[in-house]
Amino acid sequence: MTDTPIHIPVLLDEVIAALAPRDGGLYVDGTFGAGGYSRALLRSASCRVIGIDRDPAAIERGRALAQEFPGRLEVIEGRFGDMDRLLADHGVTSVDGVALDVGVSSPQIDEPERGFSFRFDGPLDMRMGRDGPTAADVVNTADEAELADIIYHLGEERMARRVARAIVAARREAPIERTARLAEIIRSVVPKGKGDGIDPATRSFQALRIHVNDELGELRRGLSAAESLLAPGGRLAVVSFHSLEDREVKAFLRERSSPPPSPSRHTPVTAVAAHHPSFRLLSRKPVDPSEAEARNNPRARSARLRAAERTEAPAFPAPGKEAA
């Protein structure tokens, strides 16, 4: 396959610099996609890489790439939020680095039959894997209030109620099964922004995609799984593309890199959860793409990289679990 600008991994040099791959190391590309980060890691050092992706098409690309690096790349079908379990099933309990490029991949957007983009007409699917409800299932069965909540909270669409009302009215006439029809419905009630060039359907499509794939929940689980897998000195590098994702990463790393609170002299010692920092931030501020990268790769414009190094402290308890 010939590389094209749209398939260029975002912040590639910065991600590799943050991970600092070394000979003999083991790294996880938790969002394999087109394999850009995996290829760069394998070229940067005599290391091994495990790629994870829930998309069967990405797994096929991974198998082709593995032939270029015999014995050094393994691809596993699954969700990166389950990476600790997936790797344990392959006898791996510790790694030296984890890279995550959060959100939909360029190949998925480029395939109309996947239903991610309003730029092409296709079936309203949006699933990154091959299981669970589709976006069509959501827009045709969720009630108006639920649709409005999804679009408002996950798409940050101010006119979410208006969009939800229009969707419910349209589906009374006929089920909404194609991306072009849904985009047309949204555009009929959301005016185009002045001068920003953003399609009125953008935020609503984003919201449905995040909801269908539980992307924020997956991100939370993936960050926690990476924390449990990384060896002391191991690196975590996360690239996100919108504020919802970046806030999750920022909050996670802030909590994990902050010293435990000083106990009050009135508080029993046993009541204080003394979690020592499990990460050290590599930079207090996120890394943004250079002007040249943003100009040459439109997908990079909103990208932010946050990276941290694992300390020797135990991992924080996973959400919903008690400390051991």
Backbone hydrogen bonds in HBPLUS format (Angstrom, degrees):
<---DONOR---> <-ACCEPTOR-->    atom                        ^
c    i                          cat <-CA-CA->   ^        H-A-AA   ^      H-
h    n   atom  resd res      DA  || num        DHA   H-A  angle D-A-AA Bond
n    s   type  num  typ     dist DA aas  dist angle  dist       angle   num
A0007-HIS N   A0004-THR O   2.90 MM   3  5.55 153.3  1.97 123.3 131.2     1
A0008-ILE N   A0005-PRO O   3.18 MM   3  5.35 167.6  2.20 110.4 113.0     2
A0015-VAL N   A0011-LEU O   2.88 MM   4  6.08 154.1  1.95 155.5 162.8     3
A0016-ILE N   A0012-LEU O   3.03 MM   4  6.28 167.6  2.04 158.3 160.9     4
A0017-ALA N   A0013-ASP O   2.93 MM   4  6.10 156.0  1.99 144.7 152.0     5
A0018-ALA N   A0014-GLU O   2.96 MM   4  6.12 151.7  2.04 141.2 148.8     6
A0019-LEU N   A0015-VAL O   2.97 MM   4  6.24 154.6  2.04 150.3 156.8     7
A0020-ALA N   A0016-ILE O   2.90 MM   4  5.99 141.2  2.06 144.7 155.1     8
A0025-GLY N   A0022-ARG O   3.08 MM   3  5.52 160.1  2.12 135.3 135.6     9
A0024-GLY N   A0046-SER O   2.86 MM  22  6.06 172.2  1.86 134.1 134.6    10
A0048-ARG N   A0025-GLY O   2.93 MM  23  6.30 164.6  1.95 159.3 164.0    11
A0096-ASP N   A0026-LEU O   2.73 MM  70  5.40 163.1  1.76 159.1 165.0    12
A0027-TYR N   A0048-ARG O   2.93 MM  21  6.30 158.5  1.97 147.9 154.4    13
A0050-ILE N   A0027-TYR O   2.82 MM  23  6.29 155.9  1.87 159.1 167.4    14
A0028-VAL N   A0097-GLY O   2.84 MM  69  6.19 156.7  1.89 145.0 152.3    15
A0099-ALA N   A0028-VAL O   2.85 MM  71  6.24 162.4  1.88 167.9 173.9    16
A0029-ASP N   A0050-ILE O   2.93 MM  21  6.17 157.9  1.98 142.1 149.2    17
A0052-ILE N   A0029-ASP O   2.95 MM  23  6.27 158.4  2.00 157.4 153.6    18
A0030-GLY N   A0099-ALA O   2.92 MM  69  6.01 142.5  2.07 161.3 171.8    19
A0032-PHE N   A0052-ILE O   3.01 MM  20  5.56 172.6  2.01 146.3 148.5    20
A0035-GLY N   A0032-PHE O   2.74 MM   3  5.10 156.8  1.80 145.1 144.2    21
A0039-ARG N   A0035-GLY O   2.97 MM   4  6.08 165.4  1.99 155.0 158.7    22
A0040-ALA N   A0036-GLY O   3.13 MM   4  6.32 161.7  2.17 145.2 150.2    23
A0041-LEU N   A0037-TYR O   2.90 MM   4  6.13 158.5  1.95 152.7 158.4    24
A0042-LEU N   A0038-SER O   2.97 MM   4  6.17 164.9  2.00 154.6 158.3    25
A0043-ARG N   A0039-ARG O   2.98 MM   4  6.19 141.0  2.14 143.7 154.4    26
A0044-SER N   A0040-ALA O   2.96 MM   4  6.02 129.9  2.22 138.4 151.6    27
A0044-SER N   A0041-LEU O   3.11 MM   3  5.06 132.1  2.35  93.5 106.8    28
A0049-VAL N   A0072-ARG O   2.79 MM  23  6.20 161.7  1.82 167.6 173.8    29
A0074-GLU N   A0049-VAL O   3.02 MM  25  6.51 154.4  2.09 154.8 163.0    30
A0051-GLY N   A0074-GLU O   2.76 MM  23  6.15 157.7  1.81 156.0 163.0    31
A0076-ILE N   A0051-GLY O   2.75 MM  25  6.14 157.0  1.81 158.6 165.5    32
A0053-ASP N   A0076-ILE O   3.21 MM  23  6.68 152.3  2.29 158.0 163.8    33
A0078-GLY N   A0053-ASP O   2.95 MM  25  5.44 158.2  2.00 111.3 118.5    34
A0058-ALA N   A0055-ASP O   2.98 MM   3  5.35 126.1  2.28 108.2 121.7    35
A0059-ILE N   A0055-ASP O   3.22 MM   4  6.63 149.7  2.31 148.9 157.8    36
A0060-GLU N   A0056-PRO O   3.11 MM   4  6.44 150.5  2.20 146.3 153.2    37
A0061-ARG N   A0057-ALA O   3.15 MM   4  6.49 154.8  2.21 143.0 149.4    38
A0062-GLY N   A0058-ALA O   2.88 MM   4  6.15 148.5  1.98 144.6 154.1    39
A0063-ARG N   A0059-ILE O   2.99 MM   4  6.31 148.5  2.09 146.9 154.3    40
A0064-ALA N   A0060-GLU O   3.26 MM   4  6.57 152.7  2.34 145.4 151.8    41
A0065-LEU N   A0061-ARG O   3.03 MM   4  6.33 157.1  2.08 148.3 154.6    42
A0066-ALA N   A0062-GLY O   2.85 MM   4  6.03 150.0  1.94 148.7 157.1    43
A0067-GLN N   A0064-ALA O   3.28 MM   3  5.57 140.7  2.44 101.3 111.0    44
A0068-GLU N   A0065-LEU O   2.91 MM   3  5.40 146.8  2.02 111.9 121.7    45
A0069-PHE N   A0066-ALA O   3.11 MM   3  5.19 140.6  2.28  98.5 109.6    46
A0072-ARG N   A0069-PHE O   3.00 MM   3  5.55 160.6  2.04 143.6 142.4    47
A0082-ASP N   A0079-ARG O   2.92 MM   3  5.49 158.4  1.97 114.5 121.6    48
A0083-MET N   A0080-PHE O   3.08 MM   3  4.87 157.4  2.14 111.0 109.6    49
A0085-ARG N   A0082-ASP O   3.02 MM   3  5.49 117.5  2.43 111.2 125.5    50
A0086-LEU N   A0082-ASP O   2.88 MM   4  6.04 170.3  1.88 163.0 166.3    51
A0087-LEU N   A0083-MET O   2.88 MM   4  5.85 163.0  1.91 146.1 150.4    52
A0088-ALA N   A0084-ASP O   3.03 MM   4  6.06 149.4  2.13 135.0 144.0    53
A0089-ASP N   A0085-ARG O   3.00 MM   4  6.24 148.4  2.10 147.6 155.2    54
A0090-HIS N   A0087-LEU O   2.86 MM   3  5.00 142.0  2.00 100.1 112.3    55
A0092-VAL N   A0087-LEU O   2.80 MM   5  4.98 166.9  1.82 139.1 135.9    56
A0091-GLY N   A0088-ALA O   2.97 MM   3  4.87 159.4  2.01 108.1 109.1    57
A0095-VAL N   A0229-LEU O   3.03 MM 134  5.91 150.6  2.12 133.5 137.4    58
A0231-ALA N   A0095-VAL O   2.94 MM 136  5.85 161.4  1.97 171.3 166.6    59
A0235-ARG N   A0096-ASP O   3.14 MM 139  6.46 152.1  2.22 131.3 130.5    60
A0098-VAL N   A0235-ARG O   2.88 MM 137  6.43 147.9  1.98 155.5 165.9    61
A0237-ALA N   A0098-VAL O   2.95 MM 139  6.34 162.0  1.98 166.3 170.7    62
A0100-LEU N   A0237-ALA O   2.91 MM 137  6.34 154.2  1.98 160.2 166.3    63
A0239-VAL N   A0100-LEU O   2.78 MM 139  6.16 166.2  1.79 164.0 168.1    64
A0102-VAL N   A0239-VAL O   2.88 MM 137  6.11 154.1  1.95 173.4 173.8    65
A0108-GLN N   A0105-SER O   3.10 MM   3  5.37 121.6  2.46 102.9 117.0    66
A0109-ILE N   A0105-SER O   3.15 MM   4  6.54 156.8  2.21 153.1 159.7    67
A0110-ASP N   A0106-SER O   2.96 MM   4  6.16 152.8  2.04 154.7 162.8    68
A0111-GLU N   A0108-GLN O   3.36 MM   3  5.51 156.8  2.42 102.6 109.1    69
A0114-ARG N   A0111-GLU O   2.90 MM   3  5.65 164.5  1.93 125.7 131.0    70
A0115-GLY N   A0112-PRO O   3.10 MM   3  5.57 149.9  2.19 111.5 119.6    71
A0126-MET N   A0114-ARG O   2.88 MM  12  5.85 168.4  1.90 158.3 162.1    72
A0179-THR N   A0122-GLY O   2.82 MM  57  5.50 161.2  1.85 160.0 166.5    73
A0125-ASP N   A0123-PRO O   2.88 MM   2  5.67 122.8  2.21 113.7  97.0    74
A0124-LEU N   A0177-GLU O   2.96 MM  53  5.39 158.0  2.01 134.1 132.5    75
A0136-ALA N   A0124-LEU O   2.96 MM  12  5.19 136.8  2.16 154.7 145.8    76
A0135-ALA N   A0125-ASP O   2.78 MM  10  5.13 157.6  1.83 133.6 141.3    77
A0138-VAL N   A0134-THR O   3.22 MM   4  6.61 152.8  2.30 144.1 150.6    78
A0139-VAL N   A0135-ALA O   2.97 MM   4  6.27 171.1  1.98 160.5 160.6    79
A0140-ASN N   A0136-ALA O   3.03 MM   4  5.98 140.9  2.19 143.9 153.3    80
A0141-THR N   A0137-ASP O   3.09 MM   4  5.98 123.5  2.42 138.6 149.6    81
A0141-THR N   A0138-VAL O   3.35 MM   3  5.43 148.2  2.45 100.7 109.2    82
A0142-ALA N   A0138-VAL O   2.96 MM   4  5.45 164.0  1.99 146.5 151.1    83
A0147-LEU N   A0143-ASP O   2.99 MM   4  6.26 167.3  2.01 162.3 166.2    84
A0148-ALA N   A0144-GLU O   2.97 MM   4  6.14 160.6  2.01 148.0 153.4    85
A0149-ASP N   A0145-ALA O   2.99 MM   4  6.24 154.9  2.05 146.0 152.7    86
A0150-ILE N   A0146-GLU O   2.96 MM   4  6.24 163.1  1.99 155.7 159.6    87
A0151-ILE N   A0147-LEU O   2.98 MM   4  6.18 171.7  1.99 157.0 158.8    88
A0152-TYR N   A0148-ALA O   2.88 MM   4  5.91 151.8  1.96 145.5 153.7    89
A0153-HIS N   A0149-ASP O   2.89 MM   4  5.83 168.9  1.91 151.2 154.6    90
A0154-LEU N   A0150-ILE O   2.95 MM   4  5.61 156.6  2.00 142.0 149.7    91
A0155-GLY N   A0151-ILE O   3.15 MM   4  4.99 131.6  2.40 108.9 119.9    92
A0157-GLU N   A0151-ILE O   3.42 MM   6  6.07 164.8  2.44 137.4 139.8    93
A0156-GLU N   A0152-TYR O   2.94 MM   4  4.77 125.6  2.24 115.4 124.8    94
A0160-ALA N   A0157-GLU O   3.24 MM   3  5.36 134.8  2.46 121.5 117.1    95
A0163-VAL N   A0159-MET O   3.01 MM   4  6.32 157.1  2.06 154.5 161.6    96
A0164-ALA N   A0160-ALA O   2.87 MM   4  6.09 167.4  1.88 156.0 159.0    97
A0165-ARG N   A0161-ARG O   2.95 MM   4  6.09 158.9  2.00 146.3 152.2    98
A0166-ALA N   A0162-ARG O   3.06 MM   4  6.26 154.3  2.13 143.5 150.1    99
A0167-ILE N   A0163-VAL O   2.93 MM   4  6.22 155.1  1.99 153.2 160.2   100
A0168-VAL N   A0164-ALA O   3.02 MM   4  6.25 166.4  2.04 152.8 155.8   101
A0169-ALA N   A0165-ARG O   3.04 MM   4  6.23 156.1  2.10 144.5 151.2   102
A0170-ALA N   A0166-ALA O   2.93 MM   4  6.08 157.7  1.98 146.1 152.3   103
A0171-ARG N   A0167-ILE O   2.96 MM   4  6.16 158.4  2.01 153.7 158.9   104
A0172-ARG N   A0169-ALA O   3.33 MM   3  5.46 144.1  2.47  97.5 107.4   105
A0173-GLU N   A0170-ALA O   3.11 MM   3  5.59 142.6  2.26 108.7 118.0   106
A0174-ALA N   A0170-ALA O   3.33 MM   4  6.74 156.3  2.39 145.3 151.8   107
A0182-LEU N   A0178-ARG O   3.22 MM   4  6.54 165.1  2.25 151.3 155.2   108
A0183-ALA N   A0179-THR O   2.92 MM   4  6.09 165.9  1.94 154.4 158.5   109
A0184-GLU N   A0180-ALA O   2.99 MM   4  6.13 152.7  2.06 142.4 149.9   110
A0185-ILE N   A0181-ARG O   2.97 MM   4  6.24 154.7  2.04 149.9 156.3   111
A0186-ILE N   A0182-LEU O   3.00 MM   4  6.31 163.6  2.03 155.6 159.2   112
A0187-ARG N   A0183-ALA O   2.92 MM   4  6.09 166.4  1.94 151.7 155.7   113
A0188-SER N   A0184-GLU O   3.08 MM   4  6.17 133.1  2.30 138.2 149.4   114
A0188-SER N   A0185-ILE O   3.24 MM   3  5.26 133.5  2.47  93.9 106.3   115
A0189-VAL N   A0186-ILE O   3.06 MM   3  5.65 158.3  2.11 114.8 121.3   116
A0190-VAL N   A0186-ILE O   2.98 MM   4  6.07 135.2  2.18 152.4 166.0   117
A0202-THR N   A0199-ASP O   3.00 MM   3  5.48 164.9  2.02 121.3 126.2   118
A0205-PHE N   A0201-ALA O   3.01 MM   4  6.09 165.0  2.04 162.9 167.3   119
A0206-GLN N   A0202-THR O   2.97 MM   4  6.17 160.3  2.01 151.5 157.5   120
A0207-ALA N   A0203-ARG O   2.98 MM   4  6.17 157.7  2.03 143.5 149.3   121
A0208-LEU N   A0204-SER O   3.07 MM   4  6.33 162.8  2.10 150.6 154.0   122
A0209-ARG N   A0205-PHE O   2.99 MM   4  6.19 163.0  2.02 153.2 157.9   123
A0210-ILE N   A0206-GLN O   2.96 MM   4  6.18 165.2  1.98 156.3 159.9   124
A0211-HIS N   A0207-ALA O   2.95 MM   4  6.12 158.9  2.00 148.9 155.1   125
A0212-VAL N   A0208-LEU O   2.83 MM   4  5.97 171.1  1.84 155.3 157.8   126
A0213-ASN N   A0209-ARG O   3.14 MM   4  6.21 156.7  2.20 146.5 152.0   127
A0214-ASP N   A0210-ILE O   2.90 MM   4  5.63 105.5  2.47 134.4 150.2   128
A0215-GLU N   A0210-ILE O   3.04 MM   5  5.03 156.5  2.10 138.5 145.0   129
A0214-ASP N   A0211-HIS O   3.19 MM   3  5.00 157.7  2.24 100.3 107.2   130
A0218-GLU N   A0214-ASP O   2.85 MM   4  6.02 156.6  1.91 153.5 161.4   131
A0219-LEU N   A0215-GLU O   2.89 MM   4  6.04 150.2  1.98 140.1 147.9   132
A0220-ARG N   A0216-LEU O   3.02 MM   4  6.30 162.9  2.05 148.7 152.1   133
A0221-ARG N   A0217-GLY O   3.01 MM   4  6.26 167.2  2.03 151.9 155.3   134
A0222-GLY N   A0218-GLU O   2.81 MM   4  5.93 152.1  1.89 145.4 154.2   135
A0223-LEU N   A0219-LEU O   2.91 MM   4  6.12 159.0  1.95 156.0 159.9   136
A0224-SER N   A0220-ARG O   3.18 MM   4  6.39 164.5  2.21 149.0 152.9   137
A0225-ALA N   A0221-ARG O   2.89 MM   4  6.06 154.5  1.95 146.2 153.8   138
A0226-ALA N   A0222-GLY O   2.88 MM   4  6.04 157.0  1.93 147.5 153.6   139
A0227-GLU N   A0223-LEU O   3.02 MM   4  6.24 155.0  2.08 144.5 151.2   140
A0228-SER N   A0224-SER O   3.17 MM   4  6.47 152.1  2.25 144.3 150.6   141
A0229-LEU N   A0225-ALA O   3.07 MM   4  6.29 137.8  2.25 142.6 154.2   142
A0229-LEU N   A0226-ALA O   3.14 MM   3  5.08 127.4  2.43  94.0 108.0   143
A0230-LEU N   A0226-ALA O   2.94 MM   4  5.98 156.5  2.00 159.6 163.0   144
A0234-GLY N   A0231-ALA O   2.73 MM   3  5.16 156.2  1.79 142.8 144.4   145
A0233-GLY N   A0310-ARG O   2.79 MM  77  5.11 170.7  1.80 137.1 140.3   146
A0310-ARG N   A0234-GLY O   2.73 MM  76  5.26 169.0  1.74 162.1 166.1   147
A0236-LEU N   A0308-ALA O   2.87 MM  72  5.39 162.9  1.90 161.7 165.8   148
A0308-ALA N   A0236-LEU O   2.99 MM  72  5.39 150.2  2.08 146.5 155.4   149
A0238-VAL N   A0306-ARG O   2.93 MM  68  5.45 169.4  1.94 158.9 162.4   150
A0306-ARG N   A0238-VAL O   3.00 MM  68  5.45 159.9  2.04 150.2 155.3   151
A0240-SER N   A0304-ARG O   2.96 MM  64  5.48 158.2  2.01 152.6 157.6   152
A0304-ARG N   A0240-SER O   2.96 MM  64  5.48 143.5  2.10 150.1 157.0   153
A0246-ASP N   A0242-HIS O   3.08 MM   4  6.29 174.0  2.09 158.2 160.1   154
A0247-ARG N   A0243-SER O   2.87 MM   4  5.89 155.7  1.93 148.8 154.2   155
A0248-GLU N   A0244-LEU O   3.32 MM   4  6.56 152.4  2.40 140.1 146.5   156
A0248-GLU N   A0245-GLU O   3.03 MM   3  5.24 118.3  2.43 100.6 115.6   157
A0249-VAL N   A0245-GLU O   3.08 MM   4  6.46 161.7  2.11 157.7 162.2   158
A0250-LYS N   A0246-ASP O   2.84 MM   4  5.97 167.5  1.86 153.4 157.5   159
A0251-ALA N   A0247-ARG O   2.93 MM   4  5.98 165.1  1.95 147.1 151.2   160
A0252-PHE N   A0248-GLU O   3.01 MM   4  6.14 160.4  2.05 147.1 152.7   161
A0253-LEU N   A0249-VAL O   2.97 MM   4  6.17 174.2  1.97 158.5 159.4   162
A0254-ARG N   A0250-LYS O   2.86 MM   4  5.93 151.5  1.94 146.7 155.5   163
A0255-GLU N   A0251-ALA O   3.03 MM   4  6.15 165.6  2.05 147.4 150.8   164
A0256-ARG N   A0252-PHE O   2.99 MM   4  6.20 162.6  2.02 149.4 154.8   165
A0257-SER N   A0253-LEU O   2.93 MM   4  5.84 127.9  2.21 138.2 149.0   166
A0278-SER N   A0256-ARG O   2.83 MM  22  5.39 128.1  2.10 142.5 157.9   167
A0279-PHE N   A0256-ARG O   3.21 MM  23  5.62 154.0  2.29 132.3 128.1   168
A0267-THR N   A0264-SER O   2.98 MM   3  5.19 161.8  2.01 109.2 115.2   169
A0271-ALA N   A0268-PRO O   2.95 MM   3  5.46 154.6  2.01 115.1 123.1   170
A0272-VAL N   A0269-VAL O   3.16 MM   3  5.60 166.8  2.18 115.5 119.6   171
A0275-HIS N   A0273-ALA O   3.02 MM   2  5.86 130.4  2.28 106.9  92.5   172
A0311-THR N   A0278-SER O   2.95 MM  33  5.07 166.7  1.97 121.6 124.0   173
A0280-ARG N   A0309-GLU O   2.70 MM  29  5.07 147.6  1.80 144.4 155.9   174
A0309-GLU N   A0280-ARG O   2.79 MM  29  5.07 164.5  1.82 144.2 147.7   175
A0282-LEU N   A0307-ALA O   3.12 MM  25  5.73 175.4  2.13 134.1 133.6   176
A0287-VAL N   A0305-LEU O   2.83 MM  18  4.92 164.0  1.86 143.8 147.3   177
A0305-LEU N   A0287-VAL O   2.93 MM  18  4.92 157.6  1.98 139.4 146.6   178
A0294-ALA N   A0290-SER O   2.99 MM   4  6.22 169.4  2.00 157.5 160.3   179
A0295-ARG N   A0291-GLU O   2.96 MM   4  6.05 145.6  2.08 141.3 150.7   180
A0296-ASN N   A0292-ALA O   2.94 MM   4  6.11 153.0  2.01 147.2 154.3   181
A0297-ASN N   A0293-GLU O   2.78 MM   4  5.69 144.1  1.91 152.6 160.6   182
A0300-ALA N   A0297-ASN O   2.82 MM   3  5.59 155.3  1.88 127.6 134.9   183
A0301-ARG N   A0298-PRO O   3.23 MM   3  5.66 161.4  2.27 113.7 118.7   184
A0303-ALA N   A0300-ALA O   3.00 MM   3  5.15 161.6  2.03 114.0 120.0   185
A0321-LYS N   A0318-ALA O   2.89 MM   3  5.42 151.2  1.97 148.4 146.9   186
